[in-house]
Amino acid sequence: MVDCPSAVNCVVPNFSAAMTGVAPFQLSDYLGKTLVIYFYPKDNTPGCTTESIAFRELHEKFLAKNALIFGLSRDSIRSHEGFKAKLDLPFQLISDPDEAVCTLFNVMKLKNMYGKQLRGIERSTFIIDGNGTLVKEWRGVKVVGHVDEVLEFIKTSSQNGT
């Protein structure tokens, strides 16, 4: 992901990708803000829907801590727009069909589904601070309770001035 021994505490290289809304996502546009980027396998699937709703329900609490939420999957912008509207998500979704951002964050994994091995996104969440530094990562996320844990980290780190 980045040129240092551990990805955590390293600066994330600037990247851009298509995003719902009016403009593409550009990491450098968000300097000074804390970013929560959650990677999920696919729009309109049970776990991804549950996770997105959980982020939606706590969205205002993240905003109160100067933290912006972005969801990211390989789905198209068209799929994202429908998913966002269906769930009334108040944050934007990033589309990564060529897996460039997924590769940057090393979230593409072989998974077993119905006895077959498939490549897919490992459900993961990353916190990037206002300086563009990766300060926390969760990999292999289990949906239940995860968003509360992310919010608690944001609250704790903002109290400590990070």
Beta strands, then each sheet from edge to edge (+ up, - down):
strand 1: 16-19
strand 2: 25-26
strand 3: 34-39
strand 4: 67-73
strand 5: 92-95
strand 6: 108-113
strand 7: 116-121
strand 8: 124-128
strand 9: 134-139
sheet 1: 2+ 1- 5+ 4+ 3+ 8- 9+
sheet 2: 6+ 7-
end
